């Protein structure tokens, strides 16, 4: 999708509004998403001075890396404390999940146990809400997570944008300032449905590439009274919910395609 939106074929479509995937709702209201979290992959690397035993402990790569991991875990806990306290939803905080740790001095019989490695690195899979200031987060990583004065470096791989072409957060307004939203909302109501409070999607979809172009995009799947089981071994949809969803889509598509505002 990142490449498709830059193509001539996409431009010829003259897209005004996008309806992307959403998520099931366990309750009677349909969930709707106006933004989502973008993935970052962050690798932090520490370089130390090779040595033996505890003599080089304070200068070791692993010791430096462990200090950073402690700082990152404190940040991670503080973010999810907001969720536990009800201050923010899960999708509204930054997640930083450790995914690999690489270090050690290999030998033919395994790793050497009495030698400090000269290098150590750790990888983190992050999800960044569109409301996050990316520059502030990069500064935090540079100053707190991988400070150069501790002989550390880092690399960030951003798997999608956090700002649109005008530098604005990747969000779609869900109020009267967005005429498409009013048409969409009224169409759901006309089909007998009710929308829950708009929220940020915790995961990532192609919607971010549409929002980057300034195209209003809503994540929506008419699946109520359904457990949230994406990619589960027994993901299912009741036949009555499926048929009701068709009626909702019929109302939405008819309203959106006839809108001339």
Secondary structure, DSSP 8 states (H G I E B T S, - for coil): -TTGGGSHHHHHH---EEEE-----SSSSB-EEEEEEEEEEEEEEEE---EETTTTGGG-HHHHHHHHHHHHHHHHHHHHHHHHTTSS-GGGS-EEEEEEEE---EETTEE-SSEE-SEEEEEEEEEEETTS-HHHHHHHIIIIIS-GGGTEEEEEEE-S-SB-TTS-BS----STT-HHHHHHHHHHHHTT--B---EEESS--THHHHHHTT-EEEEE----S----TT-TT----HHHHHHHHHHHHHHHHHHHH---
